[in-house]
Amino acid sequence: MAPRRPALAAAALALALLAGATQARGQLQVRQTSVELPPGVRGGRLVLANAGDAPVAAQVRLYAWTQAGGEDRLEPSQALAVSPAIAEIPPGGEQLVRVVRNATAPAAQEQAYRLVVDELPGDPGAEAGQAVQVRMRYLVPAFVRTADPAPAALDCALEPAALVCRNRGGRAAQLGASGLVARDGARLELTPGLLGYVLAGSTRRFALDAKALGGKAWSTLEVQLNGQPASIALSGQP
């Protein structure tokens, strides 16, 4: 019997093909996967790099990140100052981008943002009013942490074509490599890498391939939760 395809295989393949096509044109790289501002620390940093042999123009914008209706929501924000917001990086060079929280009072609860990093066209001589074409885009999570937050705590349920997780904790939950385990011991890989985030006090819905689920009685989610292995019993609606 042929092994089951991962539930996210088709989507992952499409994203991989898209990323490969984009990376063939773009040379901008981001040196880290997230930015964190610990309690009492107002400033962080983001390092951009140019892997090509020609100058690269980069733009960094900040968005407040929330989750509603099971989906990510991004809204422009000025809660964190980003400097420089636009920079030209020489071939083989790096650019340090400072990320500074404007408020001085400690955050009462964890705050989540996305830094949207765009590689802009190498030829900025477009006519006025012409749309700017982005060559490469990164969405980098940024968190303002609080002192002694309740750890991420997930309640997860399986729908016919989705995994729905609610985070009862006070810290965002990063879901890495994950898979489902059935009562009869069968296993189904969802993704070998990052599945996504469930923000503190929020609910996130992850679309799955209904055919791959096969109507089986999946009972457990096995996942790398904030870098640590975890097993979460699947229940009713979280």
C-alpha positions as CSV (number, residue, x, y, z in Angstrom):
1,M,0.0,0.0,0.0
2,A,1.4,3.4,-1.0
3,P,2.2,5.7,1.9
4,R,-0.2,8.6,2.5
5,R,0.9,11.9,1.2
6,P,1.3,14.6,3.9
7,A,-1.9,16.6,4.4
8,L,-0.1,19.8,3.4
9,A,2.0,18.4,0.7
10,A,0.2,20.0,-2.2
11,A,0.2,23.4,-0.6
12,A,3.8,23.0,0.5
13,L,4.9,22.1,-3.1
14,A,3.1,25.1,-4.5
15,L,4.8,27.4,-2.0
16,A,8.2,25.8,-2.6
17,L,7.8,26.3,-6.4
18,L,6.8,29.9,-5.8
19,A,9.6,30.5,-3.4
20,G,12.1,29.0,-5.7
21,A,11.0,31.2,-8.6
22,T,11.1,34.3,-6.3
23,Q,14.6,33.5,-4.9
24,A,15.9,33.1,-8.4
25,R,15.3,36.8,-8.9
26,G,15.9,38.1,-5.4
27,Q,19.1,38.4,-3.4
28,L,17.8,39.8,-0.1
29,Q,18.1,37.6,3.0
30,V,17.0,38.0,6.6
31,R,19.5,36.7,9.1
32,Q,16.9,35.7,11.8
33,T,13.5,34.2,12.0
34,S,12.0,36.5,14.6
35,V,12.6,39.6,16.8
36,E,11.9,39.5,20.5
37,L,11.9,42.3,23.0
38,P,12.2,40.8,26.5
39,P,10.6,42.5,29.5
40,G,12.4,45.8,30.3
41,V,14.1,45.9,26.9
42,R,12.8,48.5,24.5
43,G,15.1,47.8,21.5
44,G,15.8,44.8,19.2
45,R,17.5,44.3,15.9
46,L,16.9,42.8,12.5
47,V,19.8,42.0,10.2
48,L,19.4,42.1,6.4
49,A,21.9,40.8,4.0
50,N,22.6,41.0,0.3
51,A,23.7,37.6,-1.2
52,G,24.0,39.0,-4.7
53,D,26.6,40.8,-6.7
54,A,24.6,44.0,-7.2
55,P,23.2,46.5,-4.7
56,V,19.8,45.6,-3.2
57,A,17.1,48.1,-2.0
58,A,15.1,46.9,1.0
59,Q,12.0,48.3,2.8
60,V,10.8,47.3,6.3
61,R,7.3,48.0,7.5
62,L,5.6,47.2,10.8
63,Y,2.1,45.7,11.2
64,A,0.2,44.8,14.4
65,W,-0.6,41.1,14.3
66,T,-3.8,39.7,15.7
67,Q,-5.9,36.6,15.0
68,A,-9.7,36.8,14.5
69,G,-12.1,34.3,13.0
70,G,-9.3,31.8,13.0
71,E,-7.2,33.9,10.6
72,D,-4.2,36.2,10.8
73,R,-5.0,39.9,10.7
74,L,-2.3,42.6,10.0
75,E,-2.8,46.3,10.5
76,P,-0.2,49.1,9.9
77,S,1.3,50.1,13.3
78,Q,3.7,52.7,14.7
79,A,4.0,51.0,18.1
80,L,7.6,50.1,17.2
81,A,10.0,52.4,15.4
82,V,11.9,50.8,12.6
83,S,15.2,52.5,11.4
84,P,16.2,52.6,8.7
85,A,12.9,51.8,7.1
86,I,14.5,51.9,3.6
87,A,18.1,51.0,2.8
88,E,20.4,50.1,0.0
89,I,22.6,47.1,0.8
90,P,25.9,46.7,-1.1
91,P,26.9,43.4,-2.7
92,G,27.8,40.9,0.0
93,G,27.0,43.5,2.7
94,E,24.6,43.6,5.7
95,Q,22.2,46.2,7.1
96,L,21.3,46.5,10.8
97,V,17.7,47.6,11.3
98,R,16.8,48.8,14.8
99,V,13.4,48.0,16.2
100,V,12.5,50.2,19.2
101,R,9.3,50.1,21.2
102,N,7.9,53.7,21.5
103,A,6.0,53.1,24.8
104,T,8.1,53.2,28.0
105,A,5.6,51.4,30.3
106,P,5.9,47.6,30.5
107,A,3.5,45.7,28.3
108,A,0.5,44.4,30.2
109,Q,0.2,41.5,27.9
110,E,2.3,40.0,25.1
111,Q,2.1,42.0,21.9
112,A,2.7,40.5,18.5
113,Y,3.8,42.2,15.3
114,R,5.0,41.3,11.8
115,L,7.9,43.0,10.2
116,V,7.3,43.0,6.4
117,V,10.6,43.1,4.6
118,D,10.5,43.7,0.9
119,E,13.2,43.6,-1.7
120,L,12.4,46.5,-4.0
121,P,13.3,46.6,-7.7
122,G,16.9,47.2,-8.5
123,D,15.9,49.9,-10.9
124,P,13.9,52.5,-8.9
125,G,13.4,54.7,-12.0
126,A,9.8,53.7,-12.5
127,E,7.4,56.4,-13.7
128,A,5.5,58.3,-11.0
129,G,2.3,56.4,-10.1
130,Q,3.6,53.1,-11.4
131,A,3.1,50.3,-8.9
132,V,6.2,49.1,-7.2
133,Q,6.9,45.4,-7.9
134,V,8.3,43.5,-4.9
135,R,10.9,40.9,-5.8
136,M,11.1,39.2,-2.4
137,R,9.1,39.4,0.8
138,Y,9.6,38.1,4.3
139,L,7.1,38.3,7.1
140,V,9.2,38.3,10.3
141,P,7.3,37.8,13.7
142,A,8.2,40.3,16.4
143,F,7.1,40.0,20.0
144,V,7.0,42.3,23.0
145,R,7.3,39.9,25.9
146,T,5.9,40.3,29.4
147,A,7.3,39.2,32.7
148,D,6.3,35.7,33.8
149,P,3.6,35.0,31.3
150,A,1.4,31.9,31.5
151,P,3.0,29.4,29.0
152,A,1.3,28.6,25.8
153,A,-1.5,26.1,26.4
154,L,-3.3,24.6,23.4
155,D,-6.7,23.1,23.0
156,C,-7.0,21.6,19.5
157,A,-9.9,20.1,17.5
158,L,-10.0,18.5,14.1
159,E,-12.6,19.6,11.5
160,P,-13.2,17.7,8.2
161,A,-10.6,19.9,6.5
162,A,-8.9,21.9,9.2
163,L,-7.1,21.8,12.5
164,V,-8.3,24.5,14.9
165,C,-6.2,25.4,17.9
166,R,-7.0,27.8,20.8
167,N,-4.1,29.2,22.9
168,R,-5.2,29.7,26.5
169,G,-1.8,30.8,27.6
170,G,-0.1,34.2,27.8
171,R,2.6,33.5,25.3
172,A,2.4,32.8,21.6
173,A,2.6,29.2,20.5
174,Q,4.9,28.4,17.6
175,L,3.8,25.1,15.9
176,G,6.7,23.4,14.1
177,A,6.9,19.9,12.6
178,S,3.6,18.2,13.3
179,G,1.5,15.2,12.5
180,L,-1.6,13.3,13.5
181,V,-1.9,10.0,15.3
182,A,-5.0,7.8,15.1
183,R,-6.4,5.5,17.7
184,D,-5.2,2.5,15.7
185,G,-1.6,3.9,15.7
186,A,-1.7,5.2,12.1
187,R,0.3,8.4,11.5
188,L,-0.1,11.3,9.1
189,E,2.5,14.0,8.7
190,L,1.0,17.5,8.4
191,T,4.3,19.4,7.8
192,P,8.0,18.8,8.4
193,G,8.6,22.4,9.2
194,L,6.7,25.4,10.5
195,L,2.9,25.0,10.7
196,G,2.3,28.4,12.1
197,Y,1.6,30.4,15.2
198,V,-1.3,30.7,17.6
199,L,-1.1,34.0,19.4
200,A,-1.7,34.4,23.1
201,G,-5.5,34.2,23.9
202,S,-6.3,33.6,20.3
203,T,-7.6,30.9,18.0
204,R,-6.0,29.8,14.6
205,R,-7.5,27.6,12.0
206,F,-5.0,25.6,9.8
207,A,-6.5,24.3,6.5
208,L,-5.8,20.6,5.8
209,D,-6.3,18.2,2.9
210,A,-9.6,16.5,3.6
211,K,-8.7,13.6,1.3
212,A,-5.5,12.9,3.2
213,L,-7.4,12.9,6.5
214,G,-9.4,10.1,5.0
215,G,-12.2,10.2,7.6
216,K,-10.0,8.4,10.1
217,A,-10.4,8.7,13.8
218,W,-7.3,10.9,14.5
219,S,-6.9,11.4,18.2
220,T,-3.6,13.2,18.9
221,L,-1.6,16.0,17.5
222,E,2.1,15.6,17.8
223,V,3.9,18.9,17.4
224,Q,7.1,20.8,18.1
225,L,5.6,23.5,20.4
226,N,7.9,26.4,20.9
227,G,10.8,24.1,20.1
228,Q,9.7,21.3,22.4
229,P,7.9,18.1,21.5
230,A,4.3,17.9,22.7
231,S,1.3,15.6,22.3
232,I,-2.1,17.2,22.4
233,A,-5.3,15.2,22.6
234,L,-7.8,16.3,19.9
235,S,-11.2,17.1,21.4
236,G,-14.4,18.8,20.4
237,Q,-14.5,22.4,19.2
238,P,-11.8,24.3,21.2
